[in-house]
Amino acid sequence: MLTYEPDETFAHRLDPRSKLAVQFGFAATALAHTGPRALLVLSVVTLVALATARVPLGNLLYAYRFAVVVLAIAPLAAAATIGDPWIDLERGRASARASYRVLLILFVSAAYVRSTPVRHSRAAIQRTIPGKPGQLLGIGIALVFRFLPVLRSDMRTIRDAIAARLGTERSVLERASTLGLLGLSRAFDRADRLSLALRARCFAWNPTLPALSFSRLDVPVLGVAVGLALSALL
């Protein structure tokens, strides 16, 4: 799973608010424009984002392997029809373009995740959205980034334990139900421990967050974000 890694890349030196602006602008543009030219331009922007954050392509594909498989199957399922003509190429092409846009959004988000510390993401959100809503959203984002990798590790541990006990010889339904029940139990246990840890550390709604400041490097990035947002509106 992709996580933040300290580095000195161009993306690491940007203010997280600039990167979030590009994220939103890119997603809006990708959903608004579906033509081949737009997809070509968005592909170039995606490659630039991955290069500026030095995201290893192998790690990226491995982290999103399930999403890639689902997005690859979607056009085939969309093109299939019950009865004549059996395969609707137009529906398949439309679904393929939609899947490709989603994949590009995921790849751009990977560049953000690798180049932005969790505390900086929380600071950017809380300082952009005022009041309790911003604090609540910032806390939620921080907990997701920290909690999700732990849950994924628990699920892998449970899966390996099932396989070690010849669980692979059971039916798919039985394995899935066992994995789901044990995963939920472990998630609730983790949540209880997290709640206790937050109370023990005198959890605060508004802690001292890292200072954020725009630099000259952020100017062209903000320009790209504004351009993407305007292209979505136009």
GUTORKOL-142181 format. One record per residue (C-alpha): residue in one letter; x, y, z; residue number from 1. Coordinates in steps of 0.02 Angstrom, whole numbers, plus 32768, in hexadecimal, padded with zeros to 4 digits. Layout:
REM residues N
(A,(X,Y,Z),NUM);
...
This chain:
REM residues 234
(M,(8000,8000,8000),1);
(L,(8041,80AD,7FD2),2);
(T,(806A,811C,8067),3);
(Y,(80CB,81BB,8085),4);
(E,(8187,81AD,806C),5);
(P,(81FE,823B,8098),6);
(D,(8259,827D,8000),7);
(E,(8296,831F,7FAF),8);
(T,(822F,8317,7F11),9);
(F,(81D2,83AA,7EC5),10);
(A,(812D,8367,7F06),11);
(H,(8170,8354,7FB7),12);
(R,(819F,840D,7FBC),13);
(L,(80F2,844A,7F8B),14);
(D,(8071,8489,8005),15);
(P,(7FED,8402,8020),16);
(R,(7F63,847F,7FF7),17);
(S,(7FAB,8494,7F48),18);
(K,(7FAC,83D8,7F2E),19);
(L,(7EFA,83C8,7F6F),20);
(A,(7EC3,8450,7EF6),21);
(V,(7F11,83F0,7E65),22);
(Q,(7EBB,8352,7EA2),23);
(F,(7E0F,83A1,7EA1),24);
(G,(7E2C,83F9,7DFC),25);
(F,(7E6C,835C,7DAA),26);
(A,(7DDA,82F3,7DE8),27);
(A,(7D5C,8374,7DAD),28);
(T,(7DAC,837F,7D02),29);
(A,(7DB9,82C2,7CF0),30);
(L,(7CFF,82AE,7D16),31);
(A,(7CCB,833F,7CA6),32);
(H,(7D2E,8314,7C09),33);
(T,(7D24,8268,7BBA),34);
(G,(7D6E,8285,7B0C),35);
(P,(7E10,8235,7ACF),36);
(R,(7E6E,82DB,7ACD),37);
(A,(7E3D,8301,7B81),38);
(L,(7E73,8253,7BB8),39);
(L,(7F1A,826B,7B60),40);
(V,(7F38,8310,7BBA),41);
(L,(7F03,82C5,7C61),42);
(S,(7F79,8233,7C44),43);
(V,(800A,82AB,7C2C),44);
(V,(7FDA,8308,7CCB),45);
(T,(7FD4,8262,7D28),46);
(L,(8081,8230,7CEC),47);
(V,(80C6,82D9,7D21),48);
(A,(8076,82C8,7DCE),49);
(L,(80C0,821A,7DE5),50);
(A,(816B,8255,7DAB),51);
(T,(816E,82EC,7E1F),52);
(A,(814A,827A,7EB4),53);
(R,(81BA,81EB,7E75),54);
(V,(8132,816A,7E8A),55);
(P,(8177,80BE,7E5B),56);
(L,(8108,8079,7DD2),57);
(G,(8118,7FC6,7E11),58);
(N,(80E3,7FF5,7EC1),59);
(L,(8055,805E,7E7A),60);
(L,(800D,7FD1,7E11),61);
(Y,(801F,7F56,7EA1),62);
(A,(7FC8,7FCA,7F1B),63);
(Y,(7F36,7FE3,7EA4),64);
(R,(7F36,7F34,7E5B),65);
(F,(7E84,7F0C,7E91),66);
(A,(7E42,7FB2,7E51),67);
(V,(7E9D,7F97,7DAB),68);
(V,(7E4E,7EEB,7D97),69);
(V,(7DA0,7F2C,7DBD),70);
(L,(7DB4,7FC0,7D48),71);
(A,(7DF4,7F4B,7CBF),72);
(I,(7D5F,7ED6,7CD2),73);
(A,(7CDE,7F62,7CD4),74);
(P,(7CE4,7F87,7C17),75);
(L,(7CD0,7ECE,7BEF),76);
(A,(7C38,7EC1,7C60),77);
(A,(7BEE,7F61,7C19),78);
(A,(7C04,7F27,7B65),79);
(A,(7BB0,7E7F,7B83),80);
(T,(7AF6,7E7A,7B5A),81);
(I,(7A6F,7DF7,7B6E),82);
(G,(7A3A,7DCE,7ABE),83);
(D,(7A69,7E15,7A16),84);
(P,(7AE9,7E65,79F6),85);
(W,(7B36,7E16,7A93),86);
(I,(7BC2,7E97,7A97),87);
(D,(7B9F,7F52,7A96),88);
(L,(7C43,7FA3,7A65),89);
(E,(7C05,8054,7A87),90);
(R,(7BD6,802B,7B3A),91);
(G,(7C7C,7FD3,7B51),92);
(R,(7CDE,8069,7B11),93);
(A,(7C7E,80E0,7B81),94);
(S,(7C9F,8071,7C18),95);
(A,(7D57,8061,7BE9),96);
(R,(7D6A,811E,7BE3),97);
(A,(7D14,812D,7C8D),98);
(S,(7D86,80A7,7CD8),99);
(Y,(7E1E,80FD,7C92),100);
(R,(7DEC,81A4,7CDD),101);
(V,(7DD6,8153,7D88),102);
(L,(7E80,8101,7D78),103);
(L,(7ED2,81A8,7D51),104);
(I,(7E81,81F6,7DEB),105);
(L,(7EC4,8168,7E56),106);
(F,(7F73,817D,7E10),107);
(V,(7F74,8238,7E31),108);
(S,(7F39,8219,7EE2),109);
(A,(7FCA,819F,7EF9),110);
(A,(8044,822D,7ED4),111);
(Y,(7FF0,8294,7F5C),112);
(V,(7FF3,8207,7FDC),113);
(R,(80AC,81E1,7FBF),114);
(S,(80E2,8298,7FCC),115);
(T,(8075,82D9,805B),116);
(P,(8084,82B0,8116),117);
(V,(7FE2,8288,816F),118);
(R,(7FF4,831C,81E6),119);
(H,(800A,8392,8153),120);
(S,(7F6C,8351,8102),121);
(R,(7F0C,836D,81A2),122);
(A,(7F55,841D,81B4),123);
(A,(7F27,8448,8101),124);
(I,(7E72,840F,8118),125);
(Q,(7E58,8462,81C1),126);
(R,(7EA0,8507,8184),127);
(T,(7E3A,8504,80E4),128);
(I,(7D92,84D4,8131),129);
(P,(7D70,8540,81CB),130);
(G,(7D20,850A,826F),131);
(K,(7CED,845F,82AD),132);
(P,(7CC7,8418,81FF),133);
(G,(7D7C,8432,81CB),134);
(Q,(7DBD,83E9,826D),135);
(L,(7D4C,8351,825F),136);
(L,(7D7D,8335,81A9),137);
(G,(7E35,834A,81D0),138);
(I,(7E2C,82CD,825E),139);
(G,(7DCF,8253,81EF),140);
(I,(7E51,825F,8165),141);
(A,(7EDF,8248,81E0),142);
(L,(7E8F,81AF,8230),143);
(V,(7E6A,815F,8187),144);
(F,(7F1E,8174,814D),145);
(R,(7F60,8129,81EF),146);
(F,(7ED9,80A7,8212),147);
(L,(7EBE,805B,8165),148);
(P,(7F6E,8012,8152),149);
(V,(7F5C,7FC0,81FD),150);
(L,(7EB6,7F70,81CB),151);
(R,(7F01,7F33,8127),152);
(S,(7F90,7EE4,8187),153);
(D,(7F14,7E8E,81FB),154);
(M,(7EB4,7E48,8167),155);
(R,(7F54,7E03,811B),156);
(T,(7F81,7DB2,81C1),157);
(I,(7ED4,7D62,81CF),158);
(R,(7EDC,7D25,811B),159);
(D,(7F89,7CD8,8136),160);
(A,(7F4C,7C84,81D6),161);
(I,(7EB7,7C3A,817B),162);
(A,(7F28,7BF9,80F1),163);
(A,(7FA0,7BAC,8171),164);
(R,(7F0D,7B4A,81BA),165);
(L,(7EDD,7B04,810F),166);
(G,(7E52,7B84,80FF),167);
(T,(7E71,7B8A,8044),168);
(E,(7E1C,7AE0,8036),169);
(R,(7D78,7B29,8074),170);
(S,(7CF4,7B76,8003),171);
(V,(7D06,7C2A,7FC8),172);
(L,(7C6A,7C5E,8029),173);
(E,(7CAB,7C12,80CB),174);
(R,(7D55,7C62,80B7),175);
(A,(7D09,7D0C,808F),176);
(S,(7C93,7D05,8124),177);
(T,(7D1F,7CD1,819A),178);
(L,(7D91,7D59,815B),179);
(G,(7D06,7DDB,8167),180);
(L,(7CD3,7DAD,8218),181);
(L,(7D85,7DA6,8259),182);
(G,(7DAF,7E48,81FE),183);
(L,(7D1C,7EA3,824C),184);
(S,(7D48,7E60,82F9),185);
(R,(7DFC,7E9B,82E5),186);
(A,(7DC1,7F45,82A4),187);
(F,(7D51,7F61,833C),188);
(D,(7DE0,7F2E,83AF),189);
(R,(7E52,7FA9,8357),190);
(A,(7DCE,8032,8366),191);
(D,(7DBE,8014,8422),192);
(R,(7E7A,801C,8439),193);
(L,(7E82,80BA,83CF),194);
(S,(7DFB,810D,8438),195);
(L,(7E59,80E1,84D8),196);
(A,(7EFD,8121,8490),197);
(L,(7EAD,81C6,845D),198);
(R,(7E66,81E0,850B),199);
(A,(7F0C,81B1,855C),200);
(R,(7F64,8234,84F1),201);
(C,(7EE3,82BC,851A),202);
(F,(7EA6,82C3,8467),203);
(A,(7E85,8377,8430),204);
(W,(7E16,83B7,83A6),205);
(N,(7E8F,8441,8379),206);
(P,(7F43,8408,8398),207);
(T,(7FDE,8467,8362),208);
(L,(7FEC,843B,82AA),209);
(P,(8084,8457,823A),210);
(A,(8096,8503,81ED),211);
(L,(8067,850D,8136),212);
(S,(809E,8592,80BB),213);
(F,(8097,85AA,8000),214);
(S,(813A,85BF,7FA1),215);
(R,(816A,85ED,7EF1),216);
(L,(815D,8536,7EC2),217);
(D,(80A4,8539,7EEB),218);
(V,(807B,85C5,7E70),219);
(P,(807F,855D,7DCF),220);
(V,(802C,84CB,7E28),221);
(L,(7F9C,853A,7E61),222);
(G,(7F92,857A,7DAE),223);
(V,(7F7F,84C8,7D71),224);
(A,(7EF7,84A9,7DF3),225);
(V,(7E96,8544,7DBD),226);
(G,(7EA9,8513,7D07),227);
(L,(7E66,8465,7D28),228);
(A,(7DD3,84A9,7D8A),229);
(L,(7DA8,8525,7D00),230);
(S,(7DB6,849F,7C7B),231);
(A,(7D37,8437,7CDC),232);
(L,(7CBE,84CA,7CE0),233);
(L,(7CD7,84F4,7C29),234);
